[in-house]
Amino acid sequence: MKSSEKRKVSPDKGDGGGTRKDADMDLPPMPKRPSLVSIDSEDENKMVEVKTGICGLDPTTGKGKQIHLIQMLLLPFVPIMALIIQNSINMVSILEYQNDMQETIDQVQISTGLGNVTEALQSERAEIAFYLFTNGSIIRRNLSEHFAYTNSLIEHLKWPAFRIDDQLFQNKILFRIRLDDFRDKITKFDTPNIEAGIAFYNRANYIFLDQLTREIKEKDASGVWRPLLAYKNMIRAIEHLGISMVFGEQYFGRGDLDQSSYIAFVTNDALGQDFLNASQNFAFWIGTRYQAMQKDYPWYSNITRRRLEILGREKIQPDFEKATEYFYAMLGYLDSLQKVQYEIRKTIEQTIVREVQASNSHVVIGIALLAVVLIISPVIIILVRMITRTLQAFSETLLHKTHELRFEKKRSDKLLYQMLPSSVAQQLRIHKTVAAETYSSITIYFSDIVGFSELAYQSTPMQVISLMNVLYKMFDSRIDCYDVYKIETIGDAYMVASGLHMREEGKDHAGEISAMAIDLLHGTENFVIPHMPGERLKIRIGIHTGPAVAGVIGTKTPRYCLFGDSVNLAAKIESTGLPFKIHISQDTKDCLDRVGGFIVKLRGELEIKGRGVMDTYWLTGKHGVLPDRRRYSNKDDDLEFMADNPHSEAARRGKDGPTTHQTSFFRRTISLCKDFLG
């Protein structure tokens, strides 16, 4: 006899009572159980109605085929024309982009030229300031060569239209004349002081930088806008730091700065630092490069210290050597910043080259795509014609496939409804989450084979499987006659419940289970074990009525399971029963008394583990003759999941005859080939 642990098919965590949650929900009725092996002759002979096109034409008729073919041939022109129009619009957009890009290139060239001239004037200003400071005693570079280099840059500059009312900058010639005159005064020391000597360069650089800013602002949508702004800010930073360098040089050379010179130093130093920081904000790599330059430049700490001394404005003794040292340190620092400026300019040039190459690639791709569309258009039309003819030729096959699919769907639905309750199965099919339901009262049936372990020991595995298959097929065919649901089988244990999704209202679940139990017990009386004809199969049955919770467990091979104390109690009642006996609880007996018609005999008090002492009963029969409830059974039910589909290709060949079918197929194929070639 099996232990109660083997009987425990669900955890002992169910609710002790409660009401069913969705009692008012309309559940779909259980489908009837006719045989699905054959379909009515009316459905077999009915053709599938296929209508296509704008006018709902039938492509199976002669006129419908012609109009349908014309429609299908006209259909490819819609996407083809759409592709042609789309490519034309893309080509126009690309050409407009190229035009804008050419304007950007021209403005970048002007901006770069202005930047080069500004750099040369900045360097020339520094040399002249040092030249005037030393009274020409120390010459770092040949001023004539420097003047010639600046003149060459001005000569190659595409002179922009300056937006200032100053005749000096209206054309290149006037500016050259004024610049040469100023240089002559410098070389002859015909200037009152250093400030007057560099004033002309400050004015010229201010105007050039202002024009550079205007050029960049007018074209702020291109890909080089950010590096151009960084380039402009770097030039302005060098400009203001260069001016502050001149005043710093005067401070160490003279020992003090007057009020206006000090204000000029502070202003230009602050502006230089601000523009330098702004330049780093437009490109992260500039900040990294600037930090590396600070570490690598050996005089940076000296510059910082001298700068703080100037800002302190304490009177010192004039020191020509310190002034010269500060000048060289600042000049090297500005040269390092100019190197970063050159890198920015190189980045701008590379960005322009990439954008031009990308624009050219877009043009090539657009032309190639347009050519491909024009080439494949005839191929598409031919393919559409062939597909249309094939669709019309195989409309008859579509009819049979539709019937075949309908048959398979009914067969799969029947199998699904046998695995899960109908309402649960339909919710899973529409991908809904099936919530667990609490039932206040259901009846649970357990049965097993007495001495199954010994029987299995004396039999081979194949014999055990054959025995269980024959027995449970007999059980399954009989429970179909009752409003019950088979929960599962575990080994020789057989579990059934009633009260879950009842097919017919008004039926009592205890009466359904009890009638089914009597039927199954009668069925096993004459059951013969195939490989042991002399042995008699002993079945033991237990029934209990009570509350339980039901729900679907898992998503892969989902199972409909019961949980609660009632499940455990039903298993214990079954395990404490006797062979060929139906053991029921007090709750089930009370339900049967309300139904009436069942013969129940008191067994006596019995101690149930976990429940204490309780009265149990034997269900011995039913008054009158047990009615034949096999109105749903059919001799073809066993063939539903094994028989061939009567609408499959093989079945139709067997029905029509292989020779006729093959001849018809070859005739249609030859006819299609003639149509394609002709």
JOVENQUI-V865687 format. One record per helix or strand. SS is the DSSP state (2 for helix, 1 for strand). FROM is the first residue (numbers start at 1). TO is the last residue. If there is no record, write none. Layout:
ss-><SS;SS>
from-><FROM;FROM>
to-><TO;TO>
//
This chain:
ss-><2;2;1;1;2;2;2;2;2;2;2;2;2;2;2;2;1;2;2;1;1;2;1;1;1;1;2;1;2;1;1;2;2;2>
from-><4;41;52;57;62;143;167;172;194;225;259;284;300;320;395;422;437;452;461;485;493;509;528;532;539;559;565;582;586;598;612;637;649;658>
to-><7;45;52;57;133;156;169;187;217;254;281;296;312;393;419;429;449;457;479;490;498;525;529;536;553;563;575;585;595;608;622;639;656;677>
//
